[in-house]
Structures are given as C-alpha cells and as structure tokens.
C-alpha cells in the first residue's frame, strides 16, 4: 500500500532542468551545507558580530540542534521502516552534464534508505528555525519568513526529485517544528543542555540503526558536550547562566 497521493506520477514528466534545479535547492538541507553554514555563522560572528554577539555559543547550539535532528530522524526512520518512492535511488544524468559530473548529479538528486519522515524537511525545520530564533541578524519577523521559505523550498525539492512522498516532508516539518519547540522550552537555548539532549538522541539513533553515521552523530554530540563543559569551566562562564 502506497502512502503517495499521485505526486510521483504527476511530477514524472517534469523537464530535466527542473530536476537539476531541485537537486541544487535540496542542498540547502544537506548535512554538508548546514555544517558549512554553521562555520560561516561562527566566522562572521567573530569578525564582524553582524550575525551573532556570541559566535561560539550560538554555533555550538546550532551544531547540537543539527546532530539532535539527525539522530531523531534516524530513530524515526528505522522505527517506521517505510520505503521511498520507486526509483528514488537511481537517476539518469542529462546529456548536457559532462561525464565527470554524473556521480555528483546522481548524489544530488537521489535518495536511499527509509523514506518516512523526510530527514531533509525535519533537519531544515530544526536548524533554520533554530537559527531564526537564536541569531541577531534582521528582525524576528524577517528571520522567520526566510526560514519558512527555505523549509518550504527544501521540502518541495524532495518531492520534485521523487525521493519522498508529500506525507514524508509534511511529517518531517511537523516533527521538526515540535522538536524545536520542545528543545527551546527544555534547554532555554543553552548549548550544554542541548548537547546533552542530542547525546541522548544520538544513543537512541545508534541503538535503532547501528550504522557508522549514527555512531558518528553520537560521538559528535558526546564529545561536543564534554569539550563545551570543559571550555565553559575554564573560561569561568558558569558565573553567567545566560551564556551557556
């Protein structure tokens, strides 16, 4: 029994350029792009304070959100065990893409593993939503509008690429929103608490999947927690609870 609503068939006739554009847009929710973005936030914060007045705290907080969202996704995917749409793991590169670019193109427009919920939609909602709430750039309304637009674009790109059904991305965005709200409420946007929560989710994800990536996520959260707590103590930041 499929959980699709006919979107796969409807979008199958889109031109190759639409697939290529969707492949580019979906990178906004890829782990590599998110990690680079967190690095940019830190650098801009250190050099210009144009994005955040506390680059270390906000960058570590966003990293903790990213790892936590990933581990939650892994746990949910392996709990439900629902497949992706047919053909999600394969793609035929357009003739106008050079042979050397075929592997890159295929990695951008395909997906493997379980399909529910969408990890891109969940992670994008958590990270970009978290950034809108934590960073100092622009006013809050504009931050949320930009975050919402990116979330919608990434979610739509996953459906256009045929690697998720609509229900997958909707569920991912909803779960991501609920997760972010819970994290903000439980941790008060403090890196120490968020890293501790992400470590717990990392353990849950590893127990559910047992993969090298889930083990890496657990290690990043656990090591990050230890390093951050140690650095916090060395710098004497415990004197100001708002800083951690």
Residue pairs with C-beta under 8 A, 6 or more apart in sequence:
2 165
3 82
3 116
3 165
3 167
3 168
4 85
4 165
4 166
4 167
5 165
5 166
5 167
7 159
7 165
7 166
8 85
8 86
8 162
8 165
11 159
11 160
11 162
12 162
14 160
16 94
17 94
18 160
19 91
19 109
19 160
19 161
20 94
20 97
20 105
20 109
22 109
22 156
22 157
22 160
22 161
23 105
23 108
23 109
23 157
23 161
24 108
25 153
25 154
25 156
25 157
26 108
26 109
26 120
26 154
26 157
26 158
26 161
27 33
27 108
28 124
28 150
28 153
28 154
29 120
29 121
29 123
29 124
29 154
30 120
31 66
31 70
31 123
34 66
34 123
34 127
35 63
35 66
38 59
38 62
38 63
38 66
39 59
41 51
41 52
41 55
41 58
41 59
41 62
41 131
41 135
42 55
42 56
42 59
43 55
44 50
44 51
44 52
44 55
45 51
45 52
45 53
45 54
45 55
45 58
45 59
46 55
49 55
50 137
51 135
51 136
51 137
52 58
52 59
52 134
52 135
52 136
52 137
53 136
54 243
57 191
57 243
57 244
58 134
58 135
60 191
60 195
60 224
60 228
61 130
61 134
61 189
61 190
61 191
61 194
62 127
62 130
62 131
62 134
63 220
63 224
64 191
64 194
64 195
64 197
64 198
64 221
64 224
65 126
65 127
65 130
65 180
65 183
65 194
65 198
66 123
66 126
66 127
67 198
67 201
67 202
67 217
67 220
67 221
67 224
68 126
68 179
68 183
68 194
68 197
68 198
68 201
68 202
68 221
69 122
69 123
69 126
69 127
69 176
69 179
70 119
70 123
70 205
70 217
71 198
71 201
71 202
71 204
71 205
71 206
71 214
71 217
71 218
71 221
72 122
72 175
72 179
72 201
72 204
72 205
73 117
73 119
73 122
73 123
73 172
73 205
74 119
74 205
74 208
74 209
74 211
74 213
74 214
74 217
75 201
75 204
75 205
75 208
75 209
76 116
76 117
76 175
77 113
77 114
77 115
77 116
77 117
77 119
77 209
78 114
78 208
78 209
79 208
80 114
80 116
80 117
81 114
82 114
82 115
82 116
83 114
83 115
84 111
84 112
84 113
84 114
84 115
84 163
84 164
85 115
85 162
85 163
85 164
85 165
87 162
88 110
88 111
88 112
88 115
88 161
88 162
88 163
88 164
89 110
89 111
89 112
90 106
90 110
91 105
91 106
91 109
91 110
93 101
93 102
93 105
93 106
94 105
97 105
109 161
109 163
110 161
110 163
111 158
111 161
111 163
111 164
115 163
115 164
115 165
115 168
116 165
116 167
116 168
116 171
117 168
117 169
117 171
117 172
117 175
118 155
118 158
118 164
118 168
118 169
118 171
118 172
118 173
119 172
120 154
120 155
120 157
120 158
120 164
120 169
120 172
121 151
121 154
121 155
121 158
121 164
121 168
121 169
121 170
121 171
121 172
121 173
121 176
122 172
122 173
122 175
122 176
122 179
123 176
124 150
124 151
124 154
124 155
124 173
124 176
125 151
125 172
125 173
125 176
125 177
125 180
126 176
126 179
126 180
126 183
128 146
128 147
128 150
128 151
129 144
129 147
129 151
129 176
129 177
129 180
130 180
130 183
130 184
131 143
131 147
132 140
132 143
132 144
132 146
132 147
133 143
133 180
133 184
133 189
134 189
135 143
137 143
138 146
151 173
155 169
155 170
155 172
155 173
156 169
158 164
158 168
158 169
159 165
159 166
159 169
183 194
183 197
186 193
186 197
187 193
187 194
187 197
190 241
190 244
191 228
191 244
192 225
192 228
192 229
192 232
192 244
195 221
195 224
195 225
195 228
196 225
198 221
198 224
198 225
199 218
199 221
199 222
199 225
201 221
202 214
202 217
202 218
202 219
202 220
202 221
202 222
203 218
205 214
205 217
205 218
206 214
206 215
206 217
206 218
208 214
228 244
232 238
232 243
232 244
237 243
237 244
238 244
